[in-house]
Amino acid sequence: MNQETVLQALAEQLDCYQRLSKLARTQHDHVQNSRTEDLLLVLSQRQTLLEQIARLEQTIAPARKTWQEYLQALSAADRDQAESLLARIRQLLEEITASDRDDALVLQQRKLNLGRGIHAAVAARKFNRTYTTAAYGTKRPSLDLQR
């Protein structure tokens, strides 16, 4: 495992997570303002970044398995850089996860409200049909539509 390659992959991952963080803020704005098409575009962009992160993780994974040994093999400056990159990645990941959790709650609440609205509309329609039948009876239409 090339130490420089792992550090470069960590730096690129950090860049991806920074862009994901910006997209998470944009996503939050779209969720709050019910901009579905814009939200779908942001989700597509996020998916592209996640795929890039997964490719970079293949380079980093061997070092992560033996992280302490990997760190000990680095110079002090590289060790500080690796730990700093990883700490910043973790921080961004926590922020992104929290933002996504908030957005999911907003969307769930909207789904519940929509369900209630549909239920109310169905109940109102049923009430109107019952009322109409009670008030006017079930008289056949005077116009023969079969001809």
DSSP file (Angstrom, degrees, kcal/mol; ACC not computed):
  #  RESIDUE AA STRUCTURE BP1 BP2  ACC     N-H-->O    O-->H-N    N-H-->O    O-->H-N    TCO  KAPPA ALPHA  PHI   PSI    X-CA   Y-CA   Z-CA
    1    1 A M              0   0    0      0, 0.0     2,-0.5     0, 0.0     3,-0.1   0.000 360.0 360.0 360.0 123.6    0.0    0.0    0.0
    2    2 A N     >  -     0   0    0      1,-0.2     4,-1.9     2,-0.0     5,-0.2  -0.670 360.0-151.3 -81.2 121.0    1.5    3.3   -1.1
    3    3 A Q  H  > S+     0   0    0     -2,-0.5     4,-2.1     1,-0.2     5,-0.2   0.881  95.7  50.7 -62.3 -40.3    1.3    5.8    1.7
    4    4 A E  H  > S+     0   0    0      1,-0.2     4,-2.4     2,-0.2    -1,-0.2   0.872 107.7  53.8 -66.7 -36.7    1.1    8.8   -0.7
    5    5 A T  H  > S+     0   0    0      2,-0.2     4,-2.4     1,-0.2    -1,-0.2   0.899 108.9  48.9 -64.3 -41.2   -1.7    7.2   -2.6
    6    6 A V  H  X S+     0   0    0     -4,-1.9     4,-2.5     2,-0.2    -2,-0.2   0.920 111.6  48.5 -65.9 -43.8   -3.7    6.7    0.5
    7    7 A L  H  X S+     0   0    0     -4,-2.1     4,-2.2     2,-0.2    -2,-0.2   0.904 112.4  49.2 -63.0 -40.4   -3.2   10.3    1.6
    8    8 A Q  H  X S+     0   0    0     -4,-2.4     4,-2.4     2,-0.2    -2,-0.2   0.911 111.0  49.8 -64.6 -42.0   -4.2   11.6   -1.8
    9    9 A A  H  X S+     0   0    0     -4,-2.4     4,-2.5     2,-0.2    -2,-0.2   0.886 110.0  51.0 -64.8 -38.6   -7.3    9.4   -1.7
   10   10 A L  H  X S+     0   0    0     -4,-2.5     4,-2.5     2,-0.2    -1,-0.2   0.911 110.1  49.6 -63.7 -41.6   -8.2   10.8    1.7
   11   11 A A  H  X S+     0   0    0     -4,-2.2     4,-2.0     2,-0.2    -2,-0.2   0.904 112.3  47.7 -64.0 -41.1   -7.8   14.3    0.4
   12   12 A E  H  X S+     0   0    0     -4,-2.4     4,-2.2     2,-0.2    -2,-0.2   0.883 110.3  52.3 -67.7 -37.6  -10.0   13.5   -2.6
   13   13 A Q  H  X S+     0   0    0     -4,-2.5     4,-2.8     2,-0.2     5,-0.2   0.922 107.1  52.6 -62.7 -43.0  -12.6   11.9   -0.3
   14   14 A L  H  X S+     0   0    0     -4,-2.5     4,-2.4     1,-0.2    -2,-0.2   0.922 108.1  51.1 -58.1 -43.9  -12.6   15.1    1.9
   15   15 A D  H  X S+     0   0    0     -4,-2.0     4,-2.2     1,-0.2    -1,-0.2   0.918 110.4  49.4 -59.3 -43.6  -13.3   17.1   -1.3
   16   16 A C  H  X S+     0   0    0     -4,-2.2     4,-2.5     1,-0.2    -2,-0.2   0.918 110.9  49.2 -61.9 -43.6  -16.2   14.8   -2.1
   17   17 A Y  H  X S+     0   0    0     -4,-2.8     4,-2.3     2,-0.2    -1,-0.2   0.855 108.5  53.6 -66.4 -34.0  -17.6   15.1    1.4
   18   18 A Q  H  X S+     0   0    0     -4,-2.4     4,-1.8    -5,-0.2    -1,-0.2   0.917 111.2  45.7 -64.7 -41.9  -17.3   18.9    1.2
   19   19 A R  H  X S+     0   0    0     -4,-2.2     4,-2.4     2,-0.2    -2,-0.2   0.883 111.4  52.9 -67.8 -36.9  -19.3   18.9   -2.0
   20   20 A L  H  X S+     0   0    0     -4,-2.5     4,-2.4     2,-0.2    -2,-0.2   0.890 106.3  53.8 -62.5 -38.6  -21.8   16.4   -0.5
   21   21 A S  H  X S+     0   0    0     -4,-2.3     4,-1.8     2,-0.2    -1,-0.2   0.912 109.0  47.7 -62.3 -43.2  -22.2   18.8    2.4
   22   22 A K  H  X S+     0   0    0     -4,-1.8     4,-2.1     1,-0.2    -1,-0.2   0.911 112.6  49.4 -63.8 -41.8  -23.0   21.7    0.0
   23   23 A L  H  X S+     0   0    0     -4,-2.4     4,-3.1     1,-0.2    -2,-0.2   0.857 106.4  56.4 -65.7 -33.8  -25.5   19.4   -1.8
   24   24 A A  H  X S+     0   0    0     -4,-2.4     4,-2.4     2,-0.2    -1,-0.2   0.894 107.9  48.1 -64.4 -38.9  -27.1   18.4    1.5
   25   25 A R  H  X S+     0   0    0     -4,-1.8     4,-1.9     2,-0.2    -2,-0.2   0.905 113.3  47.4 -67.0 -40.5  -27.7   22.1    2.3
   26   26 A T  H  X S+     0   0    0     -4,-2.1     4,-2.3     2,-0.2    -2,-0.2   0.916 111.1  51.8 -64.7 -42.6  -29.2   22.6   -1.2
   27   27 A Q  H  X S+     0   0    0     -4,-3.1     4,-2.8     1,-0.2    -2,-0.2   0.918 106.9  53.2 -58.3 -44.8  -31.3   19.5   -0.7
   28   28 A H  H  X S+     0   0    0     -4,-2.4     4,-2.7     1,-0.2    -1,-0.2   0.906 108.3  50.2 -58.9 -42.8  -32.6   20.8    2.5
   29   29 A D  H  X S+     0   0    0     -4,-1.9     4,-1.8     1,-0.2    -1,-0.2   0.916 111.6  47.8 -62.0 -43.6  -33.7   24.0    0.8
   30   30 A H  H  <>S+     0   0    0     -4,-2.3     5,-2.5     2,-0.2     4,-0.2   0.891 112.4  49.0 -66.0 -39.1  -35.4   22.0   -1.9
   31   31 A V  H ><5S+     0   0    0     -4,-2.8     3,-1.2     1,-0.2    -2,-0.2   0.935 111.3  49.7 -64.7 -45.7  -37.2   19.8    0.7
   32   32 A Q  H 3<5S+     0   0    0     -4,-2.7    -1,-0.2     1,-0.3    -2,-0.2   0.834 117.7  40.1 -62.2 -32.8  -38.3   22.9    2.7
   33   33 A N  T 3<5S-     0   0    0     -4,-1.8    -1,-0.3    -5,-0.2    -2,-0.2   0.233 109.2-119.8-104.5  13.0  -39.7   24.6   -0.4
   34   34 A S  T < 5 +     0   0    0     -3,-1.2     2,-1.1    -4,-0.2    -3,-0.2   0.859  54.7 156.7  53.9  43.6  -41.2   21.5   -2.0
   35   35 A R     >< +     0   0    0     -5,-2.5     4,-2.2     1,-0.2    -1,-0.2  -0.728  11.5 173.6 -98.8  84.5  -39.1   21.7   -5.2
   36   36 A T  H  > S+     0   0    0     -2,-1.1     4,-2.4     1,-0.2    -1,-0.2   0.898  72.2  48.6 -63.5 -47.2  -39.3   18.1   -6.2
   37   37 A E  H  > S+     0   0    0      1,-0.2     4,-1.7     2,-0.2    -1,-0.2   0.908 113.5  47.6 -64.0 -40.8  -37.6   18.2   -9.6
   38   38 A D  H  > S+     0   0    0      1,-0.2     4,-2.2     2,-0.2    -1,-0.2   0.887 110.4  53.9 -65.0 -38.0  -34.7   20.2   -8.2
   39   39 A L  H  X S+     0   0    0     -4,-2.2     4,-2.5     1,-0.2    -2,-0.2   0.907 106.0  52.0 -62.3 -42.7  -34.5   17.7   -5.3
   40   40 A L  H  X S+     0   0    0     -4,-2.4     4,-1.9     1,-0.2    -1,-0.2   0.881 108.6  51.2 -62.7 -38.1  -34.2   14.8   -7.8
   41   41 A L  H  X S+     0   0    0     -4,-1.7     4,-2.1     2,-0.2    -1,-0.2   0.925 110.4  48.6 -64.0 -44.4  -31.3   16.6   -9.6
   42   42 A V  H  X S+     0   0    0     -4,-2.2     4,-2.5     1,-0.2    -2,-0.2   0.902 109.5  52.7 -62.7 -41.4  -29.5   17.1   -6.3
   43   43 A L  H  X S+     0   0    0     -4,-2.5     4,-2.1     1,-0.2    -1,-0.2   0.877 108.2  51.3 -63.3 -36.8  -30.0   13.4   -5.3
   44   44 A S  H  X S+     0   0    0     -4,-1.9     4,-1.9     2,-0.2    -1,-0.2   0.911 110.4  48.4 -64.4 -43.1  -28.5   12.4   -8.7
   45   45 A Q  H  X S+     0   0    0     -4,-2.1     4,-1.9     1,-0.2    -2,-0.2   0.886 110.5  51.8 -64.5 -38.9  -25.5   14.6   -8.1
   46   46 A R  H  X S+     0   0    0     -4,-2.5     4,-2.6     1,-0.2    -1,-0.2   0.902 106.3  54.1 -64.1 -40.5  -25.1   13.1   -4.6
   47   47 A Q  H  X S+     0   0    0     -4,-2.1     4,-2.1     1,-0.2    -1,-0.2   0.905 106.4  52.3 -61.0 -41.4  -25.2    9.6   -6.0
   48   48 A T  H  X S+     0   0    0     -4,-1.9     4,-1.8     1,-0.2    -1,-0.2   0.915 110.9  47.1 -60.4 -43.8  -22.4   10.5   -8.4
   49   49 A L  H  X S+     0   0    0     -4,-1.9     4,-2.5     1,-0.2    -2,-0.2   0.888 109.5  53.8 -66.1 -38.7  -20.3   11.7   -5.5
   50   50 A L  H  X S+     0   0    0     -4,-2.6     4,-2.2     1,-0.2    -1,-0.2   0.878 107.3  51.2 -64.3 -36.6  -21.1    8.6   -3.4
   51   51 A E  H  X S+     0   0    0     -4,-2.1     4,-1.9     2,-0.2    -1,-0.2   0.896 110.2  49.5 -65.3 -39.4  -19.9    6.4   -6.2
   52   52 A Q  H  X S+     0   0    0     -4,-1.8     4,-2.2     2,-0.2    -2,-0.2   0.905 110.0  50.8 -65.1 -41.6  -16.6    8.4   -6.4
   53   53 A I  H  X S+     0   0    0     -4,-2.5     4,-2.3     1,-0.2    -2,-0.2   0.897 108.0  53.0 -62.2 -40.7  -16.2    8.1   -2.6
   54   54 A A  H  X S+     0   0    0     -4,-2.2     4,-1.1     2,-0.2    -1,-0.2   0.897 108.5  49.8 -63.1 -40.1  -16.7    4.3   -2.9
   55   55 A R  H  X S+     0   0    0     -4,-1.9     4,-0.7     1,-0.2     3,-0.5   0.917 112.3  47.6 -64.0 -42.2  -14.0    4.1   -5.6
   56   56 A L  H >X S+     0   0    0     -4,-2.2     4,-1.7     1,-0.2     3,-0.9   0.856 103.7  62.1 -66.3 -34.1  -11.6    6.1   -3.3
   57   57 A E  H 3X S+     0   0    0     -4,-2.3     4,-3.0     1,-0.3    -1,-0.2   0.813  93.5  63.4 -62.7 -29.6  -12.5    3.9   -0.4
   58   58 A Q  H 3< S+     0   0    0     -4,-1.1    -1,-0.3    -3,-0.5    -2,-0.2   0.847 106.4  44.8 -63.0 -32.4  -11.1    0.9   -2.3
   59   59 A T  H << S+     0   0    0     -3,-0.9     4,-0.4    -4,-0.7    -2,-0.2   0.858 119.4  41.3 -75.4 -36.8   -7.7    2.6   -2.1
   60   60 A I  H >X S+     0   0    0     -4,-1.7     4,-2.0     1,-0.2     3,-0.8   0.778  93.6  82.9 -83.7 -28.7   -8.1    3.6    1.5
   61   61 A A  H 3X S+     0   0    0     -4,-3.0     4,-2.0     1,-0.3     5,-0.2   0.841  86.8  53.3 -51.6 -46.0   -9.6    0.4    2.9
   62   62 A P  H 3> S+     0   0    0      0, 0.0     4,-0.9     0, 0.0    -1,-0.3   0.904 111.8  46.8 -59.3 -37.9   -6.3   -1.6    3.3
   63   63 A A  H <4 S+     0   0    0     -3,-0.8     3,-0.4    -4,-0.4     7,-0.3   0.880 109.1  54.9 -69.5 -36.9   -4.9    1.3    5.4
   64   64 A R  H >< S+     0   0    0     -4,-2.0     3,-1.3     1,-0.2    -1,-0.2   0.852  99.9  60.7 -64.6 -33.7   -8.1    1.5    7.5
   65   65 A K  H 3< S+     0   0    0     -4,-2.0    -1,-0.2     1,-0.3    -2,-0.2   0.855 122.3  23.0 -62.9 -33.7   -7.8   -2.1    8.4
   66   66 A T  T 3X S+     0   0    0     -4,-0.9     4,-2.8    -3,-0.4    -1,-0.3  -0.376  82.0 153.4-125.7  52.4   -4.5   -1.5   10.0
   67   67 A W  H <> S+     0   0    0     -3,-1.3     4,-2.9     1,-0.2     5,-0.2   0.871  70.1  49.1 -55.8 -46.4   -4.9    2.2   10.7
   68   68 A Q  H  > S+     0   0    0      1,-0.2     4,-2.2     2,-0.2    -1,-0.2   0.914 114.0  46.3 -63.7 -41.6   -2.6    2.4   13.7
   69   69 A E  H  > S+     0   0    0      2,-0.2     4,-1.3     1,-0.2    -1,-0.2   0.902 112.1  52.1 -64.9 -40.2    0.2    0.5   11.9
   70   70 A Y  H  < S+     0   0    0     -4,-2.8     4,-0.5    -7,-0.3     3,-0.4   0.934 110.0  48.5 -60.7 -46.0   -0.4    2.7    8.8
   71   71 A L  H >< S+     0   0    0     -4,-2.9     3,-1.3     1,-0.2    -1,-0.2   0.894 107.4  55.1 -62.5 -40.2   -0.1    5.9   10.9
   72   72 A Q  H 3< S+     0   0    0     -4,-2.2    -1,-0.2     1,-0.3    -2,-0.2   0.795 103.2  56.5 -64.9 -27.4    3.1    4.7   12.6
   73   73 A A  T 3< S+     0   0    0     -4,-1.3    -1,-0.3    -3,-0.4    -2,-0.2   0.606  95.9  86.0 -79.5 -10.6    4.7    4.2    9.2
   74   74 A L  S <  S-     0   0    0     -3,-1.3     2,-0.1    -4,-0.5    -3,-0.0  -0.488  86.2-106.0 -88.4 158.1    4.1    7.8    8.3
   75   75 A S     >  -     0   0    0     -2,-0.2     4,-2.9     1,-0.1     5,-0.2  -0.338  41.2-102.2 -69.5 165.3    6.2   10.8    9.0
   76   76 A A  H  > S+     0   0    0      1,-0.2     4,-2.3     2,-0.2     5,-0.2   0.900 123.2  48.5 -59.7 -41.9    4.9   13.1   11.7
   77   77 A A  H  > S+     0   0    0      2,-0.2     4,-2.2     1,-0.2    -1,-0.2   0.923 114.0  45.3 -65.8 -44.3    3.7   15.6    9.2
   78   78 A D  H  > S+     0   0    0      2,-0.2     4,-2.9     1,-0.2    -2,-0.2   0.878 111.5  53.6 -66.7 -37.0    1.9   13.0    7.1
   79   79 A R  H  X S+     0   0    0     -4,-2.9     4,-2.6     2,-0.2     5,-0.2   0.925 110.0  47.2 -62.4 -44.8    0.5   11.4   10.2
   80   80 A D  H  X S+     0   0    0     -4,-2.3     4,-2.5    -5,-0.2    -2,-0.2   0.908 112.9  49.7 -62.0 -42.1   -1.0   14.7   11.3
   81   81 A Q  H  X S+     0   0    0     -4,-2.2     4,-2.8     2,-0.2    -2,-0.2   0.931 111.6  48.0 -63.1 -45.5   -2.4   15.3    7.8
   82   82 A A  H  X S+     0   0    0     -4,-2.9     4,-2.4     1,-0.2    -2,-0.2   0.926 114.3  45.6 -62.4 -45.7   -4.0   11.8    7.7
   83   83 A E  H  X S+     0   0    0     -4,-2.6     4,-2.4     2,-0.2    -1,-0.2   0.893 113.8  49.6 -65.6 -38.9   -5.6   12.2   11.1
   84   84 A S  H  X S+     0   0    0     -4,-2.5     4,-2.4    -5,-0.2    -2,-0.2   0.922 111.4  48.6 -65.4 -44.8   -6.8   15.7   10.2
   85   85 A L  H  X S+     0   0    0     -4,-2.8     4,-2.4     1,-0.2    -2,-0.2   0.933 113.5  46.9 -60.0 -46.7   -8.3   14.5    6.9
   86   86 A L  H  X S+     0   0    0     -4,-2.4     4,-2.4    -5,-0.2    -1,-0.2   0.894 111.7  50.5 -65.5 -39.7  -10.1   11.6    8.6
   87   87 A A  H  X S+     0   0    0     -4,-2.4     4,-2.3     2,-0.2    -1,-0.2   0.914 111.9  47.4 -63.7 -42.4  -11.4   13.8   11.5
   88   88 A R  H  X S+     0   0    0     -4,-2.4     4,-2.5     2,-0.2     5,-0.2   0.892 110.7  52.1 -67.2 -38.6  -12.8   16.4    9.0
   89   89 A I  H  X S+     0   0    0     -4,-2.4     4,-2.6    -5,-0.2    -2,-0.2   0.934 110.3  48.4 -60.9 -46.3  -14.4   13.6    6.9
   90   90 A R  H  X S+     0   0    0     -4,-2.4     4,-2.3     1,-0.2    -2,-0.2   0.913 111.0  50.8 -60.8 -42.8  -16.1   12.2   10.0
   91   91 A Q  H  X S+     0   0    0     -4,-2.3     4,-2.1     2,-0.2    -1,-0.2   0.930 112.5  45.6 -61.4 -46.5  -17.3   15.6   11.0
   92   92 A L  H  X S+     0   0    0     -4,-2.5     4,-2.9     1,-0.2     5,-0.2   0.901 110.6  53.9 -64.0 -40.5  -18.8   16.3    7.5
   93   93 A L  H  X S+     0   0    0     -4,-2.6     4,-2.4     1,-0.2    -1,-0.2   0.898 108.5  49.2 -61.8 -40.5  -20.3   12.8    7.5
   94   94 A E  H  X S+     0   0    0     -4,-2.3     4,-2.4     2,-0.2    -1,-0.2   0.911 112.3  48.3 -63.9 -42.6  -22.1   13.5   10.8
   95   95 A E  H  X S+     0   0    0     -4,-2.1     4,-2.3     2,-0.2    -2,-0.2   0.924 113.1  47.3 -63.6 -44.6  -23.4   16.9    9.5
   96   96 A I  H  X S+     0   0    0     -4,-2.9     4,-2.6     2,-0.2    -2,-0.2   0.914 112.3  49.9 -63.3 -43.6  -24.6   15.3    6.3
   97   97 A T  H  X S+     0   0    0     -4,-2.4     4,-2.3    -5,-0.2    -1,-0.2   0.912 110.9  49.0 -62.7 -43.7  -26.3   12.5    8.2
   98   98 A A  H  X S+     0   0    0     -4,-2.4     4,-2.1     2,-0.2    -1,-0.2   0.910 112.1  48.8 -63.3 -42.1  -28.0   14.8   10.6
   99   99 A S  H  X S+     0   0    0     -4,-2.3     4,-2.4     1,-0.2    -2,-0.2   0.915 111.4  49.3 -63.8 -43.2  -29.3   17.0    7.7
  100  100 A D  H  X S+     0   0    0     -4,-2.6     4,-2.5     1,-0.2    -1,-0.2   0.888 109.0  53.0 -63.1 -38.6  -30.6   13.9    5.8
  101  101 A R  H  X S+     0   0    0     -4,-2.3     4,-1.9     2,-0.2    -1,-0.2   0.912 109.5  48.5 -63.2 -42.4  -32.3   12.8    9.0
  102  102 A D  H  X S+     0   0    0     -4,-2.1     4,-2.1     2,-0.2    -2,-0.2   0.916 111.7  49.3 -63.0 -43.7  -34.1   16.1    9.3
  103  103 A D  H  X S+     0   0    0     -4,-2.4     4,-2.6     1,-0.2    -2,-0.2   0.898 108.5  53.4 -63.5 -39.8  -35.1   16.1    5.6
  104  104 A A  H  X S+     0   0    0     -4,-2.5     4,-2.5     1,-0.2    -1,-0.2   0.899 108.0  50.6 -62.2 -40.2  -36.5   12.6    6.0
  105  105 A L  H  X S+     0   0    0     -4,-1.9     4,-2.3     2,-0.2    -1,-0.2   0.907 110.2  49.6 -64.1 -41.5  -38.6   13.7    9.0
  106  106 A V  H  X S+     0   0    0     -4,-2.1     4,-2.2     1,-0.2    -2,-0.2   0.933 112.7  47.2 -61.8 -46.1  -40.0   16.6    7.0
  107  107 A L  H  X S+     0   0    0     -4,-2.6     4,-2.2     1,-0.2    -2,-0.2   0.881 110.8  51.8 -65.7 -37.9  -40.8   14.3    4.1
  108  108 A Q  H  X S+     0   0    0     -4,-2.5     4,-2.4     2,-0.2    -1,-0.2   0.907 109.3  50.4 -63.2 -41.0  -42.5   11.8    6.4
  109  109 A Q  H  X S+     0   0    0     -4,-2.3     4,-2.6     1,-0.2    -2,-0.2   0.906 110.1  50.0 -64.6 -40.6  -44.6   14.5    7.9
  110  110 A R  H  X S+     0   0    0     -4,-2.2     4,-2.6     2,-0.2    -1,-0.2   0.900 109.2  52.2 -62.8 -40.0  -45.7   15.7    4.5
  111  111 A K  H  X S+     0   0    0     -4,-2.2     4,-2.3     2,-0.2    -2,-0.2   0.920 110.5  47.6 -62.3 -44.0  -46.6   12.1    3.5
  112  112 A L  H  X S+     0   0    0     -4,-2.4     4,-2.3     2,-0.2    -2,-0.2   0.921 112.4  49.2 -62.9 -43.7  -48.7   11.8    6.7
  113  113 A N  H  X S+     0   0    0     -4,-2.6     4,-2.3     1,-0.2    -2,-0.2   0.893 110.5  50.3 -63.9 -39.6  -50.4   15.1    5.9
  114  114 A L  H  X S+     0   0    0     -4,-2.6     4,-2.6     2,-0.2    -1,-0.2   0.910 109.6  51.4 -64.1 -42.1  -51.1   14.1    2.3
  115  115 A G  H  X S+     0   0    0     -4,-2.3     4,-2.5     1,-0.2    -2,-0.2   0.906 110.1  48.9 -60.7 -42.2  -52.6   10.8    3.5
  116  116 A R  H  X S+     0   0    0     -4,-2.3     4,-2.5     2,-0.2    -1,-0.2   0.908 110.8  51.0 -63.7 -41.1  -54.9   12.7    5.9
  117  117 A G  H  X S+     0   0    0     -4,-2.3     4,-2.2     2,-0.2    -2,-0.2   0.905 111.1  47.4 -63.2 -42.6  -55.9   15.0    3.1
  118  118 A I  H  X S+     0   0    0     -4,-2.6     4,-2.5     2,-0.2     5,-0.2   0.920 111.8  50.5 -64.2 -43.8  -56.7   12.1    0.8
  119  119 A H  H  X S+     0   0    0     -4,-2.5     4,-2.4     1,-0.2    -2,-0.2   0.909 111.1  48.9 -60.4 -42.2  -58.7   10.4    3.6
  120  120 A A  H  X S+     0   0    0     -4,-2.5     4,-2.5     2,-0.2    -1,-0.2   0.894 110.8  50.2 -65.7 -39.6  -60.6   13.6    4.3
  121  121 A A  H  X S+     0   0    0     -4,-2.2     4,-2.3     2,-0.2    -2,-0.2   0.903 111.4  48.2 -65.9 -41.0  -61.4   14.0    0.5
  122  122 A V  H  X S+     0   0    0     -4,-2.5     4,-2.3     2,-0.2    -2,-0.2   0.915 112.7  48.5 -64.5 -42.8  -62.7   10.4    0.3
  123  123 A A  H  X S+     0   0    0     -4,-2.4     4,-2.5    -5,-0.2    -2,-0.2   0.900 111.4  50.0 -64.7 -40.1  -64.8   10.9    3.4
  124  124 A A  H  X S+     0   0    0     -4,-2.5     4,-2.8     2,-0.2    -2,-0.2   0.906 110.6  49.6 -65.1 -40.9  -66.2   14.1    2.0
  125  125 A R  H  X S+     0   0    0     -4,-2.3     4,-2.4     2,-0.2    -2,-0.2   0.919 111.7  48.4 -63.6 -42.8  -67.1   12.5   -1.3
  126  126 A K  H  X S+     0   0    0     -4,-2.3     4,-2.5     2,-0.2    -2,-0.2   0.914 111.9  49.9 -63.2 -42.3  -68.8    9.6    0.5
  127  127 A F  H  X S+     0   0    0     -4,-2.5     4,-3.0     1,-0.2    -2,-0.2   0.935 110.7  49.5 -60.9 -46.4  -70.7   12.1    2.6
  128  128 A N  H  X S+     0   0    0     -4,-2.8     4,-2.7     1,-0.2    -2,-0.2   0.891 111.3  49.0 -61.4 -40.2  -71.8   14.1   -0.4
  129  129 A R  H  X S+     0   0    0     -4,-2.4     4,-2.3     2,-0.2    -1,-0.2   0.916 113.4  46.6 -65.0 -43.1  -73.0   10.9   -2.2
  130  130 A T  H  X S+     0   0    0     -4,-2.5     4,-2.4     2,-0.2    -2,-0.2   0.917 113.8  48.4 -65.0 -43.2  -74.9    9.8    0.9
  131  131 A Y  H  X S+     0   0    0     -4,-3.0     4,-2.9     2,-0.2     5,-0.3   0.928 111.2  49.9 -62.9 -45.8  -76.4   13.3    1.3
  132  132 A T  H  X S+     0   0    0     -4,-2.7     4,-2.8     1,-0.2     5,-0.4   0.913 112.0  47.9 -60.7 -44.0  -77.4   13.5   -2.4
  133  133 A T  H  X S+     0   0    0     -4,-2.3     4,-1.9     1,-0.2    -1,-0.2   0.917 114.5  46.2 -63.4 -43.2  -79.1   10.1   -2.3
  134  134 A A  H  < S+     0   0    0     -4,-2.4    -2,-0.2    -5,-0.2    -1,-0.2   0.891 119.1  41.0 -67.0 -39.2  -81.0   11.0    0.9
  135  135 A A  H  < S+     0   0    0     -4,-2.9    -2,-0.2    -5,-0.2    -1,-0.2   0.879 133.1  17.6 -78.6 -38.2  -82.1   14.3   -0.4
  136  136 A Y  H  < S-     0   0    0     -4,-2.8     3,-0.4    -5,-0.3    -3,-0.2   0.478  97.0-133.5-117.5  -5.3  -82.9   13.5   -4.0
  137  137 A G     <  -     0   0    0     -4,-1.9     2,-0.3    -5,-0.4    -1,-0.2  -0.222  39.9 -65.8  79.3-174.2  -83.3    9.7   -4.0
  138  138 A T        +     0   0    0     -4,-0.1    -1,-0.2    -2,-0.0     2,-0.1  -0.446  67.6 168.3-112.3  57.4  -81.9    7.3   -6.5
  139  139 A K        -     0   0    0     -3,-0.4     3,-0.1    -2,-0.3    -3,-0.0  -0.448  36.7-115.4 -72.3 140.7  -83.8    8.5   -9.6
  140  140 A R        -     0   0    0     -2,-0.1    -1,-0.1     1,-0.1     2,-0.0  -0.457  39.7 -94.5 -73.5 148.7  -82.7    7.2  -13.0
  141  141 A P        -     0   0    0      0, 0.0    -1,-0.1     0, 0.0     4,-0.1  -0.353  24.1-138.8 -63.5 143.8  -81.4    9.8  -15.4
  142  142 A S  S    S+     0   0    0     -3,-0.1     2,-0.6     2,-0.1    -2,-0.0   0.634  84.2  80.0 -80.4 -13.0  -84.0   11.1  -17.8
  143  143 A L  S    S-     0   0    0      2,-0.0     2,-0.9     3,-0.0     3,-0.0  -0.846  77.9-139.8 -97.6 124.7  -81.5   11.0  -20.7
  144  144 A D    >   -     0   0    0     -2,-0.6     3,-0.6     1,-0.2    -2,-0.1  -0.747  19.2-177.4 -86.0 110.4  -81.0    7.6  -22.3
  145  145 A L  T 3   +     0   0    0     -2,-0.9    -1,-0.2     1,-0.2    -2,-0.0   0.517  69.4  77.7 -85.3  -5.6  -77.3    7.3  -23.0
  146  146 A Q  T 3         0   0    0      1,-0.2    -1,-0.2    -3,-0.0    -2,-0.0   0.718 360.0 360.0 -77.6 -21.4  -77.6    3.9  -24.6
  147  147 A R    <         0   0    0     -3,-0.6    -1,-0.2     0, 0.0    -2,-0.1   0.452 360.0 360.0 -79.7 360.0  -79.0    5.2  -27.9
